[in-house]
Amino acid sequence: MSLRIAGLRGGNSVFGEWNKEMRKARGWSQREMSKLSGIPQTTISGWENGSELSTKWLVHLCRVFDIRMEELPFEEMLDQSENAKSKSAAEAV
């Protein structure tokens, strides 16, 4: 079963930028990362261009980047999501 992490989008947000930086630091194209991780290239591209993160790929990310799950930028992603909600609520008033 896979869950989508609603509100935690890629693109110019924390996760999309984090993934792109980690990938580029290793000198990988999206295609190379796809081959090494088993994550479809279209999924990687989507994260870096605004698609939601699916939990289905978290283990693959940790393996390819050789990191622990705790090292994924969840806290920063949640902070960004909360800031966006606060901004939207303030604009609605």
Secondary structure, DSSP 8 states (H G I E B T S, - for coil): ---EEEEEE-TTSHHHHHHHHHHHHTT--HHHHHHHH---HHHHHHHHTT-EEEGGGHHHHHHHHT--GGGSSHHHHHHHHHHHHHHHHHHH-
